[in-house]
Amino acid sequence: KNTGLVSQVFNKENISALQGDYAIGHTRYSTTGSSSKINAQPFLIDTLYGPLAVAHNGNLVNAAELRQGLLKNGVGLTSSSDTEIITMMLAGAEGSDWEERISNTMGKWEGAFSLVILTRDKVFALRDRYGFRPLSIGIFPNGGHAVASETGALRTLGCVAIREIKPGELITLSDNALIVKQALPKIDKYAHCVFEHIYFSRPDSIWD
């Protein structure tokens, strides 16, 4: 969890020191919550079911209502970010495993959310039912997967067989396995954020 320009955060020395097979990252563009370190992502907490980290592209329109619900239930919050709300709701969600807990909670979030979620031994990637913000997945030629908001990033990493994560889908990644679940019901009409095309996406990125 670091702040600053990507070129200032990552270099060969600190990347070579990283250990493990699973990771998520985030480049913050403030929507809900100010651009302060306390709102930096991923949000990382310890839960009854082990560590949980969440990174979010989007904006929940019912964040204030969800925040009040958490506070009434005695959940303490340290930031003004809707991503922390998502994280704390998942920590208290019902279900026998993380896939079930995420699926049971997704329908309570209203608005835009493309998420990557890290647990002890899995990475989850999911999108809201309207597909407001992009999210794609690719496979490496020698196995393993990567997820990113732009297809250009996946091509740079050398991924092949790149495809979009569909609106309402929940992707579970573990070892070299990929499990796809339609966690939210399909709808007839999607809605895309025009700012992704104008301000955020590289010209060579493919979306929809």
Secondary structure, DSSP 8 states (H G I E B T S, - for coil): ---S-HHHH--HHHHHT--SS---------SSS-SSGGG-SSEEEEETTEEEEEEEEEEETTHHHHHHHHHHTT----SS-HHHHHHHHHHT--SSSHHHHHHHHHTT--EEEEEEEE-SS-EEEEE-TT--S--EEEE-TTS-EEEES-HHHHHHTT-EEEEE--TTEEEEEETTEEEEEE-S---S-----HHIIIIIS-TT----
